Amino acid sequence: MKIATAFAIMASTASGFAPSGNRARSVISLEAGVDLPGALPPVGFFDPLDFASRADELTMKRYREAEVTHGRVSMLAVIGFLVGE
C-alpha cells in the first residue's frame, strides 16, 4: 500500500511539469532575435544554450527583464565590494 501511494504521489507531481498540448505557442526565430536590443553586429543574436527556440515572445521578454535585473544587481554588488575595501 505504501508503494502504491508513493507511486500515485510521484505520478501526480510529474504531471504538473508536463507540457500542455492545447496551448498555442509562437516561436521566435533567429531572424526575430536580430531586432531585440543587445544584438550587435560582430556576434548578432547570441543564444549559446538555444533558449530562444523553445520560448514564445512573452518568455523572451521575461528572459530579457531578468538579464537586465541580474546585471544591475551585480553592478551594485561590485560597488558594495569596492566601498567595503
GISUL-V914631 format. One record per helix or strand of 3 or more residues. SS is the DSSP state (h for helix, s for strand). FROM is the first residue (numbers start at 1). TO is the last residue. If there is no record, write none. Layout:
BEGIN
SS/FROM/TO + SS/FROM/TO
END
This chain:
BEGIN
h/2/15 + h/30/33 + h/52/54 + h/57/84
END
